[in-house]
C-alpha cells in the first residue's frame, strides 16, 4: 500500500513550467509527453507518469472554478 506524498514547491513549479501549454488549453498530455519531461527534469523522477497526469488534471479542474 502506498502512502500519499505531498507535492513539493519544486515539483509544482516544474509541472507548471514544462506543461504550461496544457494548463492554459485545459487539455492533458499523453504518457510519452510526460515521460519525456520526466527524463529531462530530475525533480519529477520520483513521481509516476500517472501521478503527474492526475496532478495536472486536478490543477486544470481547480482553475476552471
C-alpha positions as CSV (number, residue, x, y, z in Angstrom):
1,X,0.0,0.0,0.0
2,X,1.4,3.3,-1.0
3,X,1.4,6.5,1.1
4,X,0.5,9.9,-0.2
5,X,3.4,12.2,-0.6
6,X,2.7,16.0,-0.7
7,X,3.9,17.7,-3.8
8,X,6.8,20.0,-3.1
9,X,7.0,23.5,-4.4
10,X,9.8,22.5,-6.8
11,X,7.7,19.7,-8.3
12,X,4.7,22.1,-8.8
13,X,6.9,24.7,-10.4
14,X,8.5,22.1,-12.7
15,X,5.0,20.9,-13.8
16,X,3.8,24.5,-14.3
17,X,6.9,25.3,-16.4
18,X,7.0,22.2,-18.5
19,X,3.3,21.7,-19.1
20,X,2.3,25.3,-19.4
21,X,0.5,25.0,-22.8
22,X,-1.6,22.1,-21.5
23,X,-2.6,24.0,-18.4
24,X,-3.6,27.0,-20.5
25,X,-5.5,25.0,-23.1
26,X,-7.2,22.8,-20.5
27,X,-6.0,19.5,-22.1
28,X,-3.9,16.7,-20.7
29,X,-0.6,15.5,-22.1
30,X,-0.1,11.9,-23.1
31,X,2.2,9.4,-21.5
32,X,5.0,10.0,-23.9
33,X,5.0,13.7,-23.3
34,X,5.0,13.2,-19.6
35,X,7.8,10.6,-19.6
36,X,9.9,12.9,-21.9
37,X,9.6,15.7,-19.4
38,X,10.4,13.4,-16.5
39,X,13.6,12.2,-18.1
40,X,14.8,15.9,-18.5
41,X,13.5,17.1,-15.1
42,X,15.2,15.3,-12.2
43,X,12.8,16.7,-9.6
44,X,9.9,14.8,-11.3
45,X,11.7,11.4,-11.5
46,X,10.3,10.1,-8.2
47,X,6.7,10.6,-9.5
48,X,5.0,8.1,-11.8
49,X,3.6,9.5,-15.1
50,X,0.1,8.7,-13.8
51,X,0.7,10.8,-10.6
52,X,1.8,13.7,-12.8
53,X,-1.2,13.4,-15.1
54,X,-3.5,13.3,-12.1
55,X,-1.9,16.4,-10.7
56,X,-2.3,18.2,-14.0
57,X,-5.9,17.1,-14.2
58,X,-6.7,18.4,-10.7
59,X,-4.9,21.7,-11.4
60,X,-6.9,22.2,-14.6
61,X,-10.2,21.3,-12.8
62,X,-9.4,23.6,-9.9
63,X,-8.6,26.5,-12.3
64,X,-12.0,26.1,-14.1
65,X,-13.9,27.1,-10.9
